[in-house]
Amino acid sequence: MINKRLLIKNLLAHNDENSFYDKKLRLYISEKEGKAKFLKHVCALSNSNPKNNSYIVIGVGDEDNNIVGIDFFDDSKIQNLVNAYLHNSPIVSYENIAFPHLPSNKVVGLVTVYPTNKVACTLRKNIWKYYAGTYFYREGSISMPKGEVEELRDVNSKIVSSIESHSQNNIELTLDGVFYFMNSHESYKPNYKVFKEYFVVCWAGKEKQVKKEKYYSRVDIELINEQVRLFYSEFDEVKIEFNEDKFIITEYISLGYEDTHKYYPFEKVIINFNENASYDITTEILFKPPMFGACVIDFLLKKNEAILLKIKNQNVLTKNEEKTLRELPTTYFICYLNGVKEALVRLYEIKELLKEYSADLYKSYKDTLRVIRKLRYD
């Protein structure tokens, strides 16, 4: 089993960007240009590596290889995006890799593009300035468009195989990972479970008992063997269940306004551990949007715009207005769920305003966009 943290270190230490490896400081797939560039790189890496894995590492400085990290990117539906835009699309996975020196809310993103065995990948439809039918290929560290499909070459398999073999997990790395997790989460009752005498899952969070059910907030869950962070949230409620074969995470999101908030089941993630030292992850969106009357939606929109105007004018907010502001990302989301498409446009427009106003408000904003993104991909 590959220790993904060690794999990233080996990629950074031994290779500049090349035909099987790319690195990015950030990923912007919520924007059309960023989405197009991501798809271009996936297409080019796939065509340049028909018989071996290729990688994109996200959260690393381009010039100095400094690991600065990015926000936890919870997106099991990224394959849907790749399938929608690429013909002969490769299998793609996105994983969040924890590094001890990073803040708890930061990780390094690792995109793995799996081999297709000499099947040429092209754009299925137009996106940004790239046209349907375009074929991309890696020329050194650059993803270049090609007018026609070249003969796919197998030039990197031995190099990638060597890097991956030097990134294998061992008992020492596993134990170090468990001890570090337990010690760094002391205030949130850390737990661990060993599956199939091989896999170690650690989790921690603030516990809350509701009737006979236990829920967690401020949750951190990691598969220690691979140093993969499976789940992280500072806001949502999570229910954790497990048996000898499965670890199940059910996420709930809080929606409402003023004193009407309720928790709604959002997504279930099931990790199945197999006897042959392998595992697979399945996800299911459970969310059923709450419906509100037209008068409520109109009230929320007007209330939000009044608060935003006061912020722009740098007016002092009352306590009630501060509460309304904290709920603003959620209430725009409610409006969007109830058919007001302009509410999503408005959310994108006020990004910088909320970012400047408060770090906590901006975290709530980003978490709302995470939920919207997953629903749209699904």
Contacts in CASP RR format, 6 or more apart in sequence:
PFRMAT RR
TARGET T0000
AUTHOR 0000-0000-0000
METHOD contacts of the structure
MODEL  1
MINKRLLIKNLLAHNDENSFYDKKLRLYISEKEGKAKFLKHVCALSNSNP
KNNSYIVIGVGDEDNNIVGIDFFDDSKIQNLVNAYLHNSPIVSYENIAFP
HLPSNKVVGLVTVYPTNKVACTLRKNIWKYYAGTYFYREGSISMPKGEVE
ELRDVNSKIVSSIESHSQNNIELTLDGVFYFMNSHESYKPNYKVFKEYFV
VCWAGKEKQVKKEKYYSRVDIELINEQVRLFYSEFDEVKIEFNEDKFIIT
EYISLGYEDTHKYYPFEKVIINFNENASYDITTEILFKPPMFGACVIDFL
LKKNEAILLKIKNQNVLTKNEEKTLRELPTTYFICYLNGVKEALVRLYEI
KELLKEYSADLYKSYKDTLRVIRKLRYD
1 168 0 8 1.000
1 169 0 8 1.000
1 225 0 8 1.000
1 226 0 8 1.000
1 277 0 8 1.000
2 164 0 8 1.000
2 167 0 8 1.000
2 168 0 8 1.000
2 169 0 8 1.000
2 226 0 8 1.000
3 167 0 8 1.000
3 168 0 8 1.000
3 169 0 8 1.000
3 170 0 8 1.000
3 173 0 8 1.000
3 225 0 8 1.000
3 226 0 8 1.000
3 227 0 8 1.000
4 95 0 8 1.000
4 97 0 8 1.000
4 110 0 8 1.000
4 167 0 8 1.000
4 226 0 8 1.000
4 227 0 8 1.000
4 228 0 8 1.000
5 97 0 8 1.000
5 98 0 8 1.000
5 99 0 8 1.000
5 108 0 8 1.000
5 227 0 8 1.000
6 166 0 8 1.000
6 167 0 8 1.000
6 169 0 8 1.000
6 173 0 8 1.000
6 227 0 8 1.000
7 55 0 8 1.000
7 110 0 8 1.000
7 163 0 8 1.000
7 164 0 8 1.000
7 167 0 8 1.000
8 57 0 8 1.000
8 67 0 8 1.000
8 97 0 8 1.000
8 108 0 8 1.000
8 110 0 8 1.000
10 163 0 8 1.000
10 166 0 8 1.000
10 167 0 8 1.000
11 21 0 8 1.000
11 23 0 8 1.000
11 55 0 8 1.000
11 57 0 8 1.000
11 163 0 8 1.000
12 23 0 8 1.000
12 57 0 8 1.000
12 60 0 8 1.000
12 65 0 8 1.000
12 67 0 8 1.000
14 163 0 8 1.000
15 21 0 8 1.000
15 163 0 8 1.000
16 141 0 8 1.000
17 23 0 8 1.000
17 140 0 8 1.000
17 141 0 8 1.000
18 138 0 8 1.000
18 140 0 8 1.000
18 141 0 8 1.000
19 45 0 8 1.000
19 48 0 8 1.000
19 49 0 8 1.000
19 54 0 8 1.000
19 138 0 8 1.000
19 139 0 8 1.000
19 140 0 8 1.000
19 155 0 8 1.000
19 156 0 8 1.000
20 45 0 8 1.000
20 48 0 8 1.000
20 49 0 8 1.000
20 52 0 8 1.000
20 53 0 8 1.000
20 54 0 8 1.000
20 55 0 8 1.000
20 138 0 8 1.000
20 156 0 8 1.000
20 159 0 8 1.000
20 160 0 8 1.000
21 54 0 8 1.000
21 55 0 8 1.000
21 56 0 8 1.000
21 57 0 8 1.000
22 41 0 8 1.000
22 45 0 8 1.000
22 55 0 8 1.000
22 56 0 8 1.000
22 57 0 8 1.000
22 141 0 8 1.000
22 143 0 8 1.000
23 56 0 8 1.000
23 57 0 8 1.000
23 58 0 8 1.000
23 59 0 8 1.000
23 60 0 8 1.000
23 61 0 8 1.000
23 62 0 8 1.000
23 65 0 8 1.000
24 56 0 8 1.000
24 57 0 8 1.000
24 58 0 8 1.000
24 59 0 8 1.000
24 60 0 8 1.000
24 62 0 8 1.000
25 58 0 8 1.000
25 59 0 8 1.000
25 60 0 8 1.000
25 61 0 8 1.000
25 62 0 8 1.000
25 68 0 8 1.000
26 58 0 8 1.000
26 59 0 8 1.000
26 70 0 8 1.000
27 34 0 8 1.000
27 38 0 8 1.000
27 58 0 8 1.000
27 70 0 8 1.000
27 73 0 8 1.000
27 109 0 8 1.000
28 34 0 8 1.000
28 35 0 8 1.000
28 37 0 8 1.000
28 38 0 8 1.000
29 35 0 8 1.000
29 38 0 8 1.000
29 78 0 8 1.000
29 81 0 8 1.000
30 369 0 8 1.000
30 373 0 8 1.000
32 127 0 8 1.000
32 128 0 8 1.000
33 128 0 8 1.000
34 128 0 8 1.000
35 81 0 8 1.000
35 127 0 8 1.000
35 128 0 8 1.000
36 127 0 8 1.000
36 128 0 8 1.000
36 129 0 8 1.000
36 130 0 8 1.000
37 128 0 8 1.000
39 81 0 8 1.000
39 82 0 8 1.000
39 85 0 8 1.000
39 86 0 8 1.000
39 123 0 8 1.000
39 127 0 8 1.000
39 130 0 8 1.000
40 130 0 8 1.000
40 136 0 8 1.000
40 143 0 8 1.000
40 145 0 8 1.000
41 56 0 8 1.000
41 136 0 8 1.000
41 143 0 8 1.000
42 56 0 8 1.000
42 82 0 8 1.000
42 86 0 8 1.000
42 90 0 8 1.000
42 92 0 8 1.000
42 111 0 8 1.000
42 113 0 8 1.000
42 121 0 8 1.000
43 86 0 8 1.000
43 121 0 8 1.000
43 122 0 8 1.000
43 123 0 8 1.000
43 135 0 8 1.000
43 136 0 8 1.000
43 143 0 8 1.000
44 136 0 8 1.000
44 137 0 8 1.000
44 138 0 8 1.000
44 143 0 8 1.000
44 144 0 8 1.000
45 54 0 8 1.000
45 55 0 8 1.000
45 56 0 8 1.000
45 113 0 8 1.000
45 138 0 8 1.000
45 143 0 8 1.000
46 54 0 8 1.000
46 89 0 8 1.000
46 90 0 8 1.000
46 113 0 8 1.000
46 115 0 8 1.000
46 116 0 8 1.000
46 121 0 8 1.000
47 120 0 8 1.000
47 121 0 8 1.000
47 135 0 8 1.000
47 136 0 8 1.000
47 137 0 8 1.000
47 138 0 8 1.000
47 152 0 8 1.000
48 54 0 8 1.000
48 137 0 8 1.000
48 138 0 8 1.000
48 152 0 8 1.000
48 153 0 8 1.000
48 156 0 8 1.000
49 113 0 8 1.000
49 115 0 8 1.000
49 156 0 8 1.000
49 160 0 8 1.000
50 115 0 8 1.000
50 116 0 8 1.000
50 117 0 8 1.000
50 118 0 8 1.000
50 119 0 8 1.000
50 152 0 8 1.000
50 153 0 8 1.000
50 154 0 8 1.000
51 115 0 8 1.000
51 117 0 8 1.000
51 118 0 8 1.000
51 154 0 8 1.000
51 157 0 8 1.000
52 115 0 8 1.000
52 154 0 8 1.000
52 156 0 8 1.000
52 157 0 8 1.000
52 160 0 8 1.000
52 161 0 8 1.000
53 112 0 8 1.000
53 113 0 8 1.000
53 114 0 8 1.000
53 115 0 8 1.000
53 160 0 8 1.000
53 164 0 8 1.000
54 112 0 8 1.000
54 113 0 8 1.000
54 156 0 8 1.000
54 160 0 8 1.000
55 110 0 8 1.000
55 111 0 8 1.000
55 112 0 8 1.000
55 113 0 8 1.000
56 110 0 8 1.000
56 111 0 8 1.000
56 113 0 8 1.000
57 108 0 8 1.000
57 109 0 8 1.000
57 110 0 8 1.000
57 111 0 8 1.000
58 69 0 8 1.000
58 70 0 8 1.000
58 108 0 8 1.000
58 109 0 8 1.000
58 110 0 8 1.000
58 111 0 8 1.000
59 67 0 8 1.000
59 68 0 8 1.000
59 69 0 8 1.000
59 70 0 8 1.000
59 108 0 8 1.000
59 109 0 8 1.000
60 66 0 8 1.000
60 67 0 8 1.000
60 68 0 8 1.000
60 69 0 8 1.000
60 108 0 8 1.000
61 67 0 8 1.000
61 68 0 8 1.000
67 99 0 8 1.000
67 101 0 8 1.000
67 102 0 8 1.000
67 108 0 8 1.000
68 106 0 8 1.000
69 99 0 8 1.000
69 102 0 8 1.000
69 106 0 8 1.000
69 107 0 8 1.000
69 108 0 8 1.000
69 109 0 8 1.000
70 106 0 8 1.000
70 107 0 8 1.000
70 108 0 8 1.000
70 109 0 8 1.000
71 105 0 8 1.000
71 106 0 8 1.000
71 107 0 8 1.000
71 366 0 8 1.000
72 96 0 8 1.000
72 105 0 8 1.000
72 106 0 8 1.000
72 107 0 8 1.000
72 229 0 8 1.000
72 232 0 8 1.000
72 233 0 8 1.000
73 94 0 8 1.000
73 96 0 8 1.000
73 107 0 8 1.000
73 109 0 8 1.000
73 370 0 8 1.000
74 96 0 8 1.000
74 231 0 8 1.000
74 232 0 8 1.000
74 233 0 8 1.000
74 370 0 8 1.000
74 374 0 8 1.000
75 94 0 8 1.000
75 370 0 8 1.000
75 373 0 8 1.000
75 374 0 8 1.000
75 377 0 8 1.000
76 269 0 8 1.000
76 281 0 8 1.000
76 283 0 8 1.000
76 374 0 8 1.000
77 283 0 8 1.000
77 374 0 8 1.000
77 377 0 8 1.000
77 378 0 8 1.000
78 92 0 8 1.000
78 93 0 8 1.000
78 94 0 8 1.000
78 377 0 8 1.000
79 91 0 8 1.000
79 92 0 8 1.000
79 93 0 8 1.000
80 377 0 8 1.000
80 378 0 8 1.000
81 377 0 8 1.000
82 89 0 8 1.000
82 90 0 8 1.000
82 92 0 8 1.000
83 89 0 8 1.000
84 124 0 8 1.000
85 123 0 8 1.000
85 124 0 8 1.000
85 125 0 8 1.000
85 127 0 8 1.000
86 121 0 8 1.000
86 122 0 8 1.000
86 123 0 8 1.000
86 124 0 8 1.000
87 121 0 8 1.000
87 122 0 8 1.000
87 123 0 8 1.000
87 124 0 8 1.000
87 133 0 8 1.000
88 116 0 8 1.000
88 119 0 8 1.000
88 120 0 8 1.000
88 121 0 8 1.000
88 122 0 8 1.000
89 121 0 8 1.000
90 113 0 8 1.000
90 114 0 8 1.000
90 115 0 8 1.000
90 116 0 8 1.000
90 121 0 8 1.000
91 113 0 8 1.000
91 114 0 8 1.000
92 111 0 8 1.000
92 112 0 8 1.000
92 113 0 8 1.000
92 114 0 8 1.000
93 111 0 8 1.000
93 112 0 8 1.000
93 114 0 8 1.000
94 109 0 8 1.000
94 110 0 8 1.000
94 111 0 8 1.000
95 109 0 8 1.000
95 110 0 8 1.000
95 112 0 8 1.000
95 226 0 8 1.000
95 228 0 8 1.000
96 107 0 8 1.000
96 108 0 8 1.000
96 109 0 8 1.000
96 110 0 8 1.000
96 228 0 8 1.000
96 229 0 8 1.000
96 230 0 8 1.000
96 232 0 8 1.000
97 107 0 8 1.000
97 108 0 8 1.000
97 109 0 8 1.000
97 110 0 8 1.000
97 227 0 8 1.000
97 228 0 8 1.000
97 229 0 8 1.000
98 107 0 8 1.000
98 222 0 8 1.000
98 227 0 8 1.000
98 228 0 8 1.000
98 229 0 8 1.000
99 106 0 8 1.000
99 107 0 8 1.000
99 108 0 8 1.000
100 180 0 8 1.000
100 184 0 8 1.000
102 108 0 8 1.000
104 184 0 8 1.000
104 220 0 8 1.000
104 232 0 8 1.000
105 232 0 8 1.000
105 234 0 8 1.000
105 363 0 8 1.000
107 229 0 8 1.000
107 232 0 8 1.000
118 152 0 8 1.000
120 135 0 8 1.000
120 149 0 8 1.000
120 152 0 8 1.000
121 135 0 8 1.000
121 136 0 8 1.000
122 133 0 8 1.000
122 134 0 8 1.000
122 135 0 8 1.000
122 149 0 8 1.000
123 130 0 8 1.000
123 131 0 8 1.000
123 132 0 8 1.000
123 133 0 8 1.000
123 134 0 8 1.000
123 135 0 8 1.000
124 132 0 8 1.000
124 133 0 8 1.000
125 132 0 8 1.000
126 132 0 8 1.000
130 145 0 8 1.000
134 145 0 8 1.000
134 146 0 8 1.000
134 147 0 8 1.000
135 145 0 8 1.000
135 146 0 8 1.000
135 147 0 8 1.000
135 148 0 8 1.000
135 149 0 8 1.000
135 150 0 8 1.000
136 143 0 8 1.000
136 144 0 8 1.000
136 145 0 8 1.000
136 146 0 8 1.000
137 143 0 8 1.000
137 144 0 8 1.000
137 146 0 8 1.000
137 150 0 8 1.000
138 144 0 8 1.000
169 225 0 8 1.000
169 226 0 8 1.000
174 200 0 8 1.000
174 224 0 8 1.000
174 225 0 8 1.000
177 224 0 8 1.000
177 227 0 8 1.000
178 192 0 8 1.000
178 200 0 8 1.000
178 202 0 8 1.000
178 224 0 8 1.000
181 190 0 8 1.000
181 192 0 8 1.000
181 202 0 8 1.000
181 204 0 8 1.000
181 222 0 8 1.000
181 224 0 8 1.000
182 190 0 8 1.000
182 192 0 8 1.000
182 202 0 8 1.000
185 202 0 8 1.000
185 204 0 8 1.000
185 205 0 8 1.000
185 220 0 8 1.000
188 204 0 8 1.000
188 205 0 8 1.000
188 206 0 8 1.000
188 218 0 8 1.000
188 220 0 8 1.000
189 204 0 8 1.000
189 205 0 8 1.000
189 207 0 8 1.000
190 202 0 8 1.000
190 203 0 8 1.000
190 204 0 8 1.000
191 202 0 8 1.000
191 203 0 8 1.000
191 204 0 8 1.000
192 200 0 8 1.000
192 201 0 8 1.000
192 202 0 8 1.000
192 203 0 8 1.000
192 224 0 8 1.000
193 200 0 8 1.000
193 201 0 8 1.000
193 242 0 8 1.000
193 247 0 8 1.000
194 200 0 8 1.000
195 201 0 8 1.000
195 244 0 8 1.000
195 245 0 8 1.000
195 247 0 8 1.000
195 273 0 8 1.000
195 279 0 8 1.000
196 244 0 8 1.000
196 245 0 8 1.000
196 273 0 8 1.000
196 274 0 8 1.000
196 275 0 8 1.000
196 277 0 8 1.000
198 225 0 8 1.000
198 273 0 8 1.000
198 277 0 8 1.000
199 223 0 8 1.000
199 225 0 8 1.000
199 273 0 8 1.000
199 279 0 8 1.000
200 223 0 8 1.000
200 224 0 8 1.000
200 225 0 8 1.000
201 221 0 8 1.000
201 222 0 8 1.000
201 223 0 8 1.000
201 224 0 8 1.000
201 230 0 8 1.000
201 242 0 8 1.000
201 247 0 8 1.000
201 271 0 8 1.000
202 221 0 8 1.000
202 222 0 8 1.000
202 224 0 8 1.000
203 216 0 8 1.000
203 219 0 8 1.000
203 220 0 8 1.000
203 221 0 8 1.000
203 222 0 8 1.000
203 240 0 8 1.000
204 219 0 8 1.000
204 220 0 8 1.000
205 216 0 8 1.000
205 217 0 8 1.000
205 218 0 8 1.000
205 219 0 8 1.000
205 220 0 8 1.000
206 216 0 8 1.000
206 217 0 8 1.000
206 218 0 8 1.000
207 214 0 8 1.000
207 215 0 8 1.000
207 216 0 8 1.000
208 214 0 8 1.000
208 215 0 8 1.000
208 216 0 8 1.000
208 217 0 8 1.000
208 237 0 8 1.000
209 215 0 8 1.000
213 239 0 8 1.000
214 239 0 8 1.000
214 240 0 8 1.000
215 237 0 8 1.000
215 238 0 8 1.000
215 239 0 8 1.000
215 252 0 8 1.000
216 237 0 8 1.000
216 238 0 8 1.000
216 239 0 8 1.000
216 240 0 8 1.000
217 233 0 8 1.000
217 234 0 8 1.000
217 235 0 8 1.000
217 236 0 8 1.000
217 237 0 8 1.000
217 238 0 8 1.000
218 233 0 8 1.000
218 234 0 8 1.000
219 231 0 8 1.000
219 232 0 8 1.000
219 233 0 8 1.000
219 236 0 8 1.000
219 238 0 8 1.000
220 229 0 8 1.000
220 231 0 8 1.000
220 232 0 8 1.000
221 229 0 8 1.000
221 230 0 8 1.000
221 231 0 8 1.000
221 232 0 8 1.000
221 240 0 8 1.000
221 249 0 8 1.000
222 228 0 8 1.000
222 229 0 8 1.000
222 230 0 8 1.000
223 230 0 8 1.000
223 271 0 8 1.000
223 279 0 8 1.000
230 249 0 8 1.000
230 269 0 8 1.000
230 271 0 8 1.000
231 238 0 8 1.000
231 249 0 8 1.000
231 251 0 8 1.000
231 269 0 8 1.000
233 251 0 8 1.000
233 367 0 8 1.000
234 363 0 8 1.000
234 367 0 8 1.000
235 254 0 8 1.000
235 363 0 8 1.000
235 364 0 8 1.000
235 367 0 8 1.000
236 251 0 8 1.000
236 252 0 8 1.000
236 253 0 8 1.000
236 254 0 8 1.000
236 266 0 8 1.000
236 367 0 8 1.000
237 251 0 8 1.000
237 252 0 8 1.000
237 253 0 8 1.000
237 254 0 8 1.000
237 263 0 8 1.000
238 249 0 8 1.000
238 250 0 8 1.000
238 251 0 8 1.000
238 252 0 8 1.000
239 249 0 8 1.000
239 250 0 8 1.000
239 252 0 8 1.000
240 247 0 8 1.000
240 248 0 8 1.000
240 249 0 8 1.000
240 250 0 8 1.000
241 247 0 8 1.000
241 248 0 8 1.000
241 250 0 8 1.000
242 248 0 8 1.000
245 272 0 8 1.000
245 273 0 8 1.000
246 270 0 8 1.000
246 271 0 8 1.000
246 272 0 8 1.000
246 273 0 8 1.000
247 270 0 8 1.000
247 271 0 8 1.000
247 273 0 8 1.000
248 268 0 8 1.000
248 269 0 8 1.000
248 270 0 8 1.000
248 271 0 8 1.000
249 268 0 8 1.000
249 269 0 8 1.000
249 270 0 8 1.000
249 271 0 8 1.000
250 265 0 8 1.000
250 267 0 8 1.000
250 268 0 8 1.000
250 269 0 8 1.000
250 286 0 8 1.000
251 265 0 8 1.000
251 266 0 8 1.000
251 267 0 8 1.000
251 268 0 8 1.000
251 269 0 8 1.000
252 263 0 8 1.000
252 264 0 8 1.000
252 265 0 8 1.000
252 266 0 8 1.000
253 263 0 8 1.000
253 264 0 8 1.000
253 266 0 8 1.000
253 287 0 8 1.000
253 371 0 8 1.000
254 261 0 8 1.000
254 262 0 8 1.000
254 263 0 8 1.000
254 264 0 8 1.000
254 330 0 8 1.000
255 261 0 8 1.000
255 262 0 8 1.000
255 264 0 8 1.000
255 290 0 8 1.000
255 330 0 8 1.000
255 333 0 8 1.000
255 334 0 8 1.000
256 262 0 8 1.000
256 290 0 8 1.000
256 327 0 8 1.000
256 330 0 8 1.000
256 331 0 8 1.000
256 334 0 8 1.000
257 296 0 8 1.000
257 300 0 8 1.000
257 327 0 8 1.000
257 330 0 8 1.000
257 331 0 8 1.000
257 334 0 8 1.000
258 323 0 8 1.000
258 327 0 8 1.000
262 290 0 8 1.000
264 287 0 8 1.000
264 288 0 8 1.000
264 290 0 8 1.000
265 286 0 8 1.000
265 287 0 8 1.000
266 285 0 8 1.000
266 286 0 8 1.000
266 287 0 8 1.000
266 371 0 8 1.000
267 283 0 8 1.000
267 284 0 8 1.000
267 285 0 8 1.000
267 286 0 8 1.000
267 287 0 8 1.000
267 374 0 8 1.000
268 283 0 8 1.000
268 284 0 8 1.000
268 286 0 8 1.000
269 281 0 8 1.000
269 282 0 8 1.000
269 283 0 8 1.000
270 281 0 8 1.000
270 282 0 8 1.000
270 283 0 8 1.000
270 284 0 8 1.000
271 279 0 8 1.000
271 280 0 8 1.000
271 281 0 8 1.000
272 279 0 8 1.000
272 280 0 8 1.000
272 281 0 8 1.000
272 282 0 8 1.000
273 279 0 8 1.000
274 280 0 8 1.000
285 374 0 8 1.000
285 375 0 8 1.000
285 378 0 8 1.000
287 375 0 8 1.000
289 337 0 8 1.000
289 338 0 8 1.000
290 334 0 8 1.000
290 337 0 8 1.000
291 338 0 8 1.000
292 334 0 8 1.000
292 338 0 8 1.000
293 338 0 8 1.000
297 334 0 8 1.000
297 335 0 8 1.000
297 338 0 8 1.000
297 340 0 8 1.000
300 331 0 8 1.000
300 332 0 8 1.000
300 334 0 8 1.000
300 335 0 8 1.000
301 335 0 8 1.000
301 340 0 8 1.000
301 343 0 8 1.000
303 324 0 8 1.000
303 331 0 8 1.000
304 324 0 8 1.000
304 328 0 8 1.000
304 331 0 8 1.000
304 332 0 8 1.000
304 346 0 8 1.000
307 317 0 8 1.000
307 321 0 8 1.000
307 324 0 8 1.000
307 325 0 8 1.000
307 328 0 8 1.000
308 328 0 8 1.000
308 350 0 8 1.000
308 353 0 8 1.000
310 317 0 8 1.000
310 321 0 8 1.000
311 317 0 8 1.000
311 325 0 8 1.000
311 353 0 8 1.000
311 357 0 8 1.000
312 353 0 8 1.000
317 325 0 8 1.000
325 357 0 8 1.000
325 361 0 8 1.000
326 360 0 8 1.000
326 361 0 8 1.000
326 364 0 8 1.000
328 354 0 8 1.000
328 361 0 8 1.000
329 347 0 8 1.000
329 354 0 8 1.000
329 361 0 8 1.000
329 364 0 8 1.000
329 365 0 8 1.000
329 367 0 8 1.000
329 368 0 8 1.000
329 369 0 8 1.000
330 364 0 8 1.000
330 368 0 8 1.000
332 343 0 8 1.000
332 344 0 8 1.000
332 346 0 8 1.000
332 347 0 8 1.000
332 368 0 8 1.000
333 343 0 8 1.000
333 347 0 8 1.000
333 368 0 8 1.000
333 371 0 8 1.000
333 372 0 8 1.000
335 343 0 8 1.000
336 343 0 8 1.000
336 344 0 8 1.000
336 347 0 8 1.000
336 372 0 8 1.000
344 372 0 8 1.000
347 365 0 8 1.000
347 368 0 8 1.000
347 369 0 8 1.000
347 372 0 8 1.000
351 365 0 8 1.000
354 361 0 8 1.000
354 362 0 8 1.000
354 365 0 8 1.000
355 362 0 8 1.000
355 365 0 8 1.000
END
